[in-house]
Amino acid sequence: MSSSYSPIRLHSSKSCNEFHACNQISRRALLQAGSLGGLGLGLSDFFARTQYAHANSTGIASEGSSAVRTKPAKACIFLFMWGGPSQLDTFDLKPNAPDEVRGPFKPISTKVPGLQLCEHFTQLASHTDKLAIIRSMTHDDPAHLSSGHAAVTGQLAPVLKSDATPPSEKDSPHIGALVSKVRPSTTGLPSFVTLPWKAFHPAAPGGEAPGQHGGWLGSGHDGLLLTGDPNHPDWKPSSLSLPDDIPLARLQSRYELLRSLDRQRSQMELAKDSVALHSHQSRAMDLLSSANVRDAFDLARESVATRDRYGRNIHGQSVLMARRLVEHGVPLVTVNWHNDGRNFWDTHGDNFNRLKNDLIPAADTALSALLEDLQQRGMLEDTLVVWVGEFGRKPQITAANAGREHWPFCYSALMAGGGVRGGAIYGESDSKAAYPISNPVSPLDFGTTIVHALGIPTGMTLADREGRPHRVTSGKVIDSLF
């Protein structure tokens, strides 16, 4: 095997309806004293909740924390492949397995000698020198919702093995919500953005996956949600858009009216609340009127060539938006695989056609473009990129419909940038990609490693709304990836 191949071989001791959250602006709401709640996602309320959560924190403790990285990543782009990509048909092919296991896809060589990918990742094959591929992800939860919670929070869900338990205040905070708590934005931009929707599964009684919000940290850390299709020519960020009949100048005049009403209220017993509310309104107006903020969310500023490079589809343009946001100072952006009306990566039937024609092409194009773009801009070393689903697929192909069922016991994930060693493989699966045979990695380990890469002490504890302490991680750091 060539010396340029860098496998890490260490032994271990151990069909859908889109979710919309876009409020419409109401003139009447704008004229209500003390309210800018009609703006996008309720920006003044967003700021109010954020400040409340920060002000009512009982403090941050990090006793017993692991050492913080000397050069932590400045940002993370979290690509969540909702539905569960098949490890056997993406990054851990088994060409010598029986026909009923291996499927029709063939492995191809890549830029790193000895490191192979599925033949349909034609573009990513040129960027494996930037990737660390984990082939030993594992857990035992076959439910989308509860395992989705573990994937995006790095913590076990309050109710395990459940597709019937929706989000609640008992959830652990999304890693982005944790970042918003520990590294609050000072630029006027949010610290945590999700697009193009909240992951939702129509076949799951619980619907929306838990763990995609502030959880026990409180709603002030829910982050900003951008919905819709950024590839549509008329798409605008709902949070920063005004109706055509309410230009910014008119909105500013109404804001001045609100300030006048607030000054009258300041003579009443609600004076303290009025002052605080005015602060939130000011921040909301700053966000709406800031040229830097509006520039960050403006995909039209990208060249036609760049937009084409990422792929003229909802996933590609969402990933490009993620790059723009981290470039402007947003520390964590999550891109959830979008509502394609066909159950996402949950390929119970027609697995191979779905992967070949619909899923892999868009994922391949967007991820390879992102890695290349970040490197060309000098941002890759400071930006951690992760690509993962909530579980994998069963090795045995379902003969009746050429599908693969849920399989949490072994699956693959990718990391790149942020100090991660490129051209590396961590962990190994057995001959059928059914179980890890070396270096198993749990979703808790994966999440803990992300937190570590961002320079957050993994032993830190944070208080919930009732002052109870919670450790922010529950796994171990995979130090060998760096």
C-alpha positions, 0 to 999 in steps of 0.5 A, spaced: 500 500 500 502 506 498 505 511 503 500 516 501 495 512 504 494 514 511 489 509 515 488 510 522 488 503 525 488 504 533 485 499 538 479 502 542 478 500 549 471 500 547 414 521 503 413 528 507 410 535 508 415 540 509 416 544 515 415 551 515 416 556 520 416 563 516 411 568 519 408 573 515 409 581 517 402 584 519 401 592 519 397 591 525 402 587 529 407 592 527 403 597 530 402 594 537 406 597 542 413 594 544 412 589 538 416 587 532 414 580 532 411 580 525 418 581 522 421 574 519 422 569 525 420 574 530 427 578 531 426 582 537 423 576 540 429 572 538 433 577 541 429 577 547 429 570 548 437 570 547 438 575 552 434 572 557 437 565 556 444 569 557 442 573 563 439 567 567 444 562 566 447 560 573 454 560 569 459 555 566 463 550 569 469 546 566 472 543 571 475 536 569 474 538 562 479 536 556 484 540 554 482 546 549 485 545 542 490 550 541 487 552 534 480 551 535 476 551 528 472 558 528 466 554 524 462 548 523 458 546 517 454 540 519 451 536 513 446 532 516 444 526 511 437 525 514 434 518 513 440 514 513 445 513 507 447 506 506 454 505 508 455 499 503 453 504 497 457 510 499 464 510 503 464 502 505 463 498 499 464 490 500 466 488 493 467 481 495 461 480 499 455 476 496 451 479 491 445 480 496 449 484 500 454 488 495 449 491 490 451 493 483 455 499 485 463 498 484 468 502 488 473 507 484 480 509 486 481 516 489 486 521 490 489 517 495 492 511 493 488 505 497 482 509 499 476 507 495 469 510 494 462 508 491 463 509 483 458 515 483 462 520 488 466 522 481 467 529 484 469 527 491 474 522 489 479 528 487 478 531 494 479 525 499 486 528 501 482 532 505 477 527 508 477 523 514 472 517 513 469 514 519 467 507 517 465 504 524 460 509 527 455 505 531 449 505 536 443 500 537 437 505 535 433 504 529 428 509 530 429 516 526 427 521 531 431 518 537 437 517 533 437 523 529 437 527 536 443 523 538 446 525 531 445 533 532 446 533 539 452 528 541 447 526 546 442 520 547 435 522 546 430 523 552 426 517 550 430 512 546 428 507 540 422 512 539 419 515 532 413 517 536 417 522 541 417 529 538 421 535 540 421 537 548 424 542 553 427 535 555 432 534 549 439 536 549 441 542 545 443 542 538 451 542 537 449 549 534 445 551 540 451 549 545 455 554 540 450 559 541 451 559 548 458 558 549 460 563 543 455 568 542 455 572 536 458 579 536 457 581 529 449 582 529 449 575 525 446 569 529 451 564 532 446 558 529 443 557 523 439 551 520 436 551 513 432 549 509 428 546 514 427 542 520 428 535 519 421 531 519 419 524 517 412 523 515 412 516 517 414 517 524 408 519 529 412 524 532 414 528 526 419 533 527 426 530 530 428 532 537 434 535 538 434 541 533 433 546 538 435 549 544 433 544 548 434 544 556 438 551 554 432 554 553 428 557 546 433 563 546 438 558 543 434 555 538 438 559 532 435 562 526 431 557 521 431 559 513 426 555 509 425 554 502 429 553 496 435 557 495 435 555 488 429 558 486 430 565 482 425 568 487 427 565 494 429 570 499 431 569 506 424 569 510 427 572 516 430 578 513 425 579 507 419 585 507 413 585 503 413 589 497 408 594 500 413 595 506 419 598 504 425 599 509 424 606 510 416 605 512 418 600 517 423 605 520 418 610 520 413 605 524 419 603 528 420 610 530 412 610 532 414 604 536 419 608 540 414 614 541 409 609 544 415 606 548 417 612 551 410 613 554 410 606 557 416 608 560 412 612 565 408 606 567 410 601 572 413 597 566 418 602 565 424 596 566 421 591 561 420 597 556 427 599 556 429 592 555 424 591 549 427 597 546 433 594 546 431 588 542 427 592 537 433 596 536 437 589 534 432 587 530 432 593 526 439 593 526 439 586 523 434 588 518 438 594 515 445 592 516 448 591 509 453 586 512 448 582 514 444 582 508 450 581 504 451 574 508 444 572 506 445 574 499 446 568 494 445 573 488 452 576 490 455 569 488 458 568 481 454 564 476 460 559 476 460 558 483 453 557 484 453 552 478 459 549 481 455 547 488 449 544 484 443 548 481 438 544 486 436 546 493 442 542 497 447 545 493 445 552 494 443 551 501 451 548 502 453 555 498 449 559 503 452 555 509 459 557 506 457 564 505 454 565 513 461 562 516 465 566 511 461 572 515 462 570 522 456 565 523 460 559 527 455 553 526 450 552 520 446 546 519 444 543 512 439 538 513 437 534 507 431 537 504 424 535 503 424 531 497 418 528 497 421 521 497 423 520 504 430 523 503 436 517 504 431 513 507 431 508 502 427 502 504 425 501 496 429 502 490 435 504 494 440 503 488 436 508 483 435 513 488 442 513 490 445 513 483 440 518 480 437 523 486 441 522 492 449 521 491 449 526 485 447 532 489 451 530 495 457 529 491 457 536 487 455 540 493 461 537 498 466 537 493 465 544 491 465 546 499 471 543 500 475 546 494 471 553 495 474 553 503 481 551 501 481 556 495 479 561 500 484 559 506 478 557 510 478 550 510 483 549 516 479 554 520 472 550 518 470 543 520 465 540 515 462 534 517 457 529 513 453 524 517 446 521 517 442 518 523 444 511 522 446 506 516 442 501 512 442 493 513 447 489 509 442 484 506 438 487 500 430 486 500 429 482 494 422 484 493 423 492 492 431 492 492 431 496 498 435 496 504 432 497 511 434 501 517 441 499 520 444 503 526 450 498 528 455 500 523 455 506 518 460 511 515 461 519 517 466 524 514 470 529 517 474 535 513 477 541 515 478 544 522 485 541 523 482 534 521 487 529 518 486 528 510 486 522 506 485 518 513 480 512 515 478 511 522 475 504 524 474 498 520 467 494 519 467 487 518 466 483 511 459 485 510 459 492 513 454 490 519 459 491 525 465 495 527 471 490 528 476 496 530 475 503 533 467 503 534 465 510 534 458 512 537 454 518 536 456 521 543 463 520 541 462 524 534 459 529 537 464 530 543 469 530 537 466 536 534 465 540 540 472 539 542 474 541 535 471 548 536 475 549 542 469 548 547 472 544 553 468 537 553 468 537 560 464 543 561 457 543 564 452 548 563 445 550 567 438 549 564 433 553 565 432 551 573 439 551 574 441 544 574 447 542 571 448 538 565 455 536 562 455 538 555 458 532 552 458 524 554 463 521 549 470 521 548 474 525 543 477 521 537 484 525 538 487 521 532 483 524 527 487 531 528 
